[in-house]
Amino acid sequence: MDTLAAGLLSVGLRPQDRILICGSNTAHFFICPLACTRADLIFSLMSPNFANAEQLKYALAKGEFRAIICFPAKREAEFLSNLLNEILPELMYSIKGRLCCKALPKLTHIITAEEEHKHAGTFTLSEIYGRSNREKIDKLPNFTIWDTHKLAALQFTSGISAPAKLVGLTHYQLLNGCYATMQAIGFNDTSCICCALPLFKMPIFSLIGLVPFIANTRVIYPSPSPLPKFLFESIKKFQCTHLISNAVALGLILRVAQIQNVHLPTIENIILLGERVPSDVIKNIIKQLENVQKIMNGYILTEVASIPILTCDTANIKGVGKALDEFDIDIRKLEILANWKGNNNQIGELCIKAIRGSKFLGYELPYEGNQEWIETGDVVTMDETGIIEIITNKEDLIVDNSGQLIEHWLIEKAICSHNEIKGAQIVALGKKLPLYAFIVLKNSKINIDIILTDLIALCKNNKIR
């Protein structure tokens, strides 16, 4: 880590410069953000699998990044290098560390983890390591005098329900977010975690990447893929006690395990992050993983770089849990929900504060923390015990011609209860009737007419018009 940190500063980068790191679960990818932090550089993590060159260009411009470190993508060799060449034709003849481009005036350094590259203006990661020496390491910034509340990282939000925004995060938030979640889950020095989620998601990096330094917990990354090829072998070899995944991925993992007759007796705890857990996944966990003691479900939020809501109540598969003590939440009323006649639970938009002892830095320069509450955009209910259930995103709410809210999430749940339905989403063009149901079948060869008849009956039985 120190060697790479000194190498980065030796090629012309300066403390507080911004570096975009594009990659996934490899050792060098993991070391890069740690090295950036040691060098007092501001880092950002992203998947290397960009849809096109424009998407990469937008990310580099939005973050005003001085450097990018490129790791291999799934699609092809030199994928990111090819995208950069499309954006930056100057790269072919520029001097390393002195890229000058009108399209991205802030960007000067291109670093690739693929050792064979085509561009004269590109450093390899091994070159950066090679620029370091003991004298340069000894001159690294003195982190003991840093303000823990200064900007440490920038991270793009998911961009699923709204345009992606760039969030400012501090050292305090990254470390204490990890500590709060670690305490809630119960990680310690006897735990061994198998991680089947990508590290380029900041809440995953904050928790799984930093927990070995805080709790002396072992973490195993079976492969760069979120559905690791060597997951079963890794769990068996390293006697993993915890498995971190999401509900969809774990459902697939369990099916493969059943087909291959795989037994994983060392797994004691399952942590599922990012979405509600279907009841069939819970049943399969209990059936196939005989020694599992806890099945936890968590809500991840980029803006706090953590898992602020968590539950281990498998009897309540609807909710994502209760807010951790370190995070304050508010259920803010929405005008569109004024006429909603649901149960007596509190309903509204979920708002969360940054972890106690810190301020949310916001989404734009100068990242000075003027915004107290983070508006997640998620419409939720909260019962009297504090259990939170995510209903939908506020941008997806639909009202009928009389202004009454249509509970489209109930329609989706009813449809998904059919044994042959893998997933469903209800939409309305321009938020006006009629509604359209987009349905994914588990088996594409099944008779569509039979499914339609079943779904009509299902909706009628659930009193859905």
Stockholm file with secondary structure:
# STOCKHOLM 1.0

chainA/1-465         MDTLAAGLLSVGLRPQDRILICGSNTAHFFICPLACTRADLIFSLMSPNFANAEQLKYALAKGEFRAIICFPAKREAEFLSNLLNEILPELMYSIKGRLCCKALPKLTHIITAEEEHKHAGTFTLSEIYGRSNREKIDKLPNFTIWDTHKLAALQFTSGISAPAKLVGLTHYQLLNGCYATMQAIGFNDTSCICCALPLFKMPIFSLIGLVPFIANTRVIYPSPSPLPKFLFESIKKFQCTHLISNAVALGLILRVAQIQNVHLPTIENIILLGERVPSDVIKNIIKQLENVQKIMNGYILTEVASIPILTCDTANIKGVGKALDEFDIDIRKLEILANWKGNNNQIGELCIKAIRGSKFLGYELPYEGNQEWIETGDVVTMDETGIIEIITNKEDLIVDNSGQLIEHWLIEKAICSHNEIKGAQIVALGKKLPLYAFIVLKNSKINIDIILTDLIALCKNNKIR
#=GR chainA/1-465 SS CHHHHHHHHHTTCCTTCEEEEECCSSHHHHHHHHHHHHTTCEEEEECSCCSSHHHHHHHHHHHTCSEEEECCCSSSTTHHHHHHHHHCGGGGTCCTTCCCCSSSTTCCEEEESSSSCSCTTEEEHHHHHHTCCHHHHHTSCCGGGSCTTSEEEEEECCCSSSCCCEEEEEHHHHHHHHHHHHHHHTCCTTCEEEECSCTTSHHHIIIIIHHHHHHCCEEECCCSSSSCTTHHHHHHHHTCCEEEECHHHHHHHHHHHHHTTCCCTTCCEEEEESSCCCHHHHHHHHHHCTTCCEEEEEEEEGGGTEEEEEECCTTCCSCCBEECTTCCEEEECCGGGTTCCCCSSEEEEEEEECSTTCCCCCSSTTCCCCCCEEEEEEEEEECTTCCEEEEEEGGGCEECTTSCEECHHHHHHHHHTSTTEEEEEEECGGGCSSCEEEEEESCTTSCHHHHHHHHHHHHHHTTCC
#=GC SS_cons         CHHHHHHHHHTTCCTTCEEEEECCSSHHHHHHHHHHHHTTCEEEEECSCCSSHHHHHHHHHHHTCSEEEECCCSSSTTHHHHHHHHHCGGGGTCCTTCCCCSSSTTCCEEEESSSSCSCTTEEEHHHHHHTCCHHHHHTSCCGGGSCTTSEEEEEECCCSSSCCCEEEEEHHHHHHHHHHHHHHHTCCTTCEEEECSCTTSHHHIIIIIHHHHHHCCEEECCCSSSSCTTHHHHHHHHTCCEEEECHHHHHHHHHHHHHTTCCCTTCCEEEEESSCCCHHHHHHHHHHCTTCCEEEEEEEEGGGTEEEEEECCTTCCSCCBEECTTCCEEEECCGGGTTCCCCSSEEEEEEEECSTTCCCCCSSTTCCCCCCEEEEEEEEEECTTCCEEEEEEGGGCEECTTSCEECHHHHHHHHHTSTTEEEEEEECGGGCSSCEEEEEESCTTSCHHHHHHHHHHHHHHTTCC
//
